[in-house]
Amino acid sequence: PKDPCIAVYGAAMPDFIPSLESCADHPYLPDTARLEWLAAQVCLEDSAVGLSADLLSEAARVHGADNLSFTAQVSLAYLTSQYPIDKIWEFARGSKGEPPALNQCQVYLEIANSKEGLRIRALDEARFVFRSSLHAHANLAQAADAACAADPLFDLTSALRSALADGIFMDCYKQTTKSKEATTCCSPRSPVY
């Protein structure tokens, strides 16, 4: 460990694994370790009440939908891999059934701690790009453009409804380009315990 805090112990493990000769035949291990690390990190955070459609609608009316950015749940992370690491991780944790195939297949994962517990959800590429872009503070227009580049048939309305239903946003805001300061559109929510 390079940090005295036990909560961050293991952060470097995914990058360390490829240096081990014994792991050379298991190229999925670094990403599986990343998934394990992210799952542990999101579970350290409480989920807050999600942004409502009414508040989003009001903010879009006042500030223009394209200019809105979002504050995502702190108990949320995104990860992509060339291997079915979600299935590998579930199997390693005692999931019943056959071991997953270890062949290459791109997966796009959303890892969240919700009131129901840890949730690892596989997304299609466009929805992953949309949600992870918003999570990284892109505005709605930028995230939609990135998702459309991944899939020209991307449905923004459906994706936004789904994100709101999943409660992945706590707040929305308009970021000014001159000062780079955020103007809050909606009030913060109380955490769910």
C-alpha positions in Angstrom: 0.0 0.0 0.0 1.2 3.5 -0.8 -1.6 5.3 1.1 -2.4 5.0 4.8 -6.2 5.0 4.2 -7.6 1.4 4.0 -10.5 2.7 1.8 -8.1 3.3 -1.1 -6.0 0.1 -0.6 -6.1 -1.7 -3.9 -6.5 1.2 -6.2 -3.3 0.3 -8.1 -4.1 -3.4 -8.3 -5.6 -3.3 -11.8 -2.5 -1.7 -13.2 -0.2 -4.0 -11.2 -1.8 -7.3 -12.4 -0.4 -7.2 -16.0 3.1 -7.2 -14.6 2.6 -10.6 -13.0 3.8 -13.5 -15.3 1.2 -15.8 -13.7 -1.6 -13.5 -15.0 -0.3 -13.3 -18.6 -2.9 -15.8 -19.8 -5.8 -14.0 -18.2 -6.1 -10.7 -20.0 -9.5 -10.0 -18.4 -8.1 -9.8 -14.8 -7.1 -6.1 -14.8 -10.6 -5.0 -15.9 -12.2 -7.5 -13.5 -10.1 -5.9 -10.7 -11.2 -2.4 -11.9 -14.8 -3.6 -11.6 -14.2 -4.9 -8.1 -12.5 -1.7 -7.1 -15.3 0.5 -8.5 -18.0 -1.6 -6.9 -16.2 -1.2 -3.5 -15.9 2.6 -4.0 -19.5 3.2 -5.0 -20.7 1.2 -2.0 -18.9 3.7 0.3 -21.3 6.4 -0.9 -24.9 6.9 -0.1 -27.4 7.4 -3.0 -29.4 10.6 -2.9 -32.9 11.3 -4.2 -32.8 11.5 -7.9 -33.6 14.6 -10.0 -37.3 14.7 -10.9 -38.7 15.2 -14.4 -40.6 18.3 -13.3 -37.4 20.0 -12.0 -35.5 19.1 -15.1 -38.3 20.4 -17.3 -38.4 23.7 -15.4 -34.6 24.1 -15.7 -34.7 23.3 -19.4 -37.5 26.0 -19.9 -35.5 28.6 -18.0 -31.9 27.8 -19.2 -32.4 25.9 -22.5 -32.0 22.1 -22.5 -28.9 22.0 -24.6 -26.9 24.0 -22.1 -27.8 21.9 -19.1 -25.2 19.8 -17.3 -25.9 17.3 -14.5 -24.6 16.4 -11.1 -24.5 12.6 -11.0 -24.9 10.5 -8.0 -21.6 10.1 -6.2 -22.4 6.4 -5.8 -22.0 5.9 -9.6 -19.2 4.8 -11.9 -18.8 3.7 -15.5 -16.5 1.0 -16.9 -16.0 -0.6 -20.3 -14.0 -3.7 -21.2 -13.3 -6.0 -24.1 -14.3 -9.0 -21.8 -17.5 -10.0 -20.1 -16.2 -8.8 -16.7 -19.7 -8.4 -15.2 -20.4 -12.1 -15.8 -16.9 -13.1 -14.6 -17.3 -11.0 -11.5 -20.7 -12.4 -10.7 -19.4 -16.0 -11.2 -16.4 -15.3 -9.0 -18.7 -14.1 -6.3 -20.7 -17.3 -6.2 -23.3 -17.0 -9.0 -24.8 -20.3 -9.9 -24.6 -21.7 -13.4 -21.9 -22.3 -16.0 -18.7 -20.2 -16.0 -18.9 -17.4 -18.5 -17.1 -17.6 -21.8 -13.9 -15.7 -21.6 -13.9 -14.6 -25.3 -13.7 -10.9 -26.2 -16.9 -9.1 -26.3 -17.2 -5.3 -25.6 -19.2 -4.5 -22.4 -20.4 -1.2 -21.2 -21.2 -1.1 -17.5 -22.8 1.3 -15.0 -22.0 0.5 -11.4 -24.2 2.1 -8.8 -25.1 1.9 -5.1 -28.8 2.4 -4.8 -31.2 1.9 -2.0 -31.6 -1.7 -3.2 -27.9 -2.3 -3.0 -25.1 -2.6 -5.5 -26.3 -2.7 -9.1 -24.1 -3.5 -12.1 -26.0 -2.8 -15.3 -24.9 -3.6 -18.8 -25.7 -0.8 -21.3 -25.6 -0.5 -25.0 -22.7 1.6 -26.3 -24.8 4.8 -27.1 -26.5 4.8 -23.7 -23.1 4.2 -22.0 -21.6 7.1 -23.9 -24.5 9.4 -23.1 -24.6 8.6 -19.4 -20.8 8.5 -18.9 -20.5 11.8 -20.8 -23.1 13.5 -18.5 -21.3 11.9 -15.5 -18.1 13.6 -16.7 -20.0 17.0 -16.8 -20.6 17.3 -20.5 -23.7 19.3 -21.2 -26.8 17.6 -22.7 -26.0 18.6 -26.3 -22.4 17.3 -26.1 -23.6 14.0 -24.5 -26.3 13.6 -27.1 -23.8 14.3 -30.0 -21.4 11.7 -28.5 -24.1 9.1 -28.2 -25.3 9.8 -31.8 -21.7 9.2 -33.0 -21.9 5.8 -31.3 -25.3 5.0 -32.7 -27.0 7.3 -35.3 -30.4 6.0 -34.2 -29.8 7.0 -30.5 -33.1 8.2 -29.0 -32.4 11.1 -26.7 -35.9 11.3 -25.2 -35.9 7.6 -24.2 -32.3 7.8 -22.8 -33.1 10.9 -20.7 -36.3 9.3 -19.4 -34.5 6.1 -18.5 -31.7 8.1 -16.7 -34.2 10.0 -14.7 -36.1 6.8 -13.8 -32.8 5.2 -12.7 -32.2 8.2 -10.5 -28.6 8.7 -11.7 -28.8 12.6 -11.5 -29.1 14.6 -8.3 -29.2 18.0 -9.8 -28.8 20.0 -13.0 -27.2 23.3 -13.8 -26.2 25.6 -16.5 -22.5 26.2 -16.9 -21.6 29.6 -18.2 -18.8 29.6 -20.8 -17.3 33.0 -19.9 -16.6 32.4 -16.2 -16.8 28.6 -16.1 -19.0 29.0 -13.0 -22.0 26.8 -12.5 -25.5 28.3 -12.0 -27.6 25.9 -10.0 -31.0 25.1 -11.5 -32.4 22.7 -8.9 -31.8 22.4 -5.2 -29.7 19.5 -3.9 -31.5 16.5 -2.5 -31.2 14.8 0.9 -29.4 11.5 1.0 -31.4 8.3 1.3 -30.5 6.2 4.3 
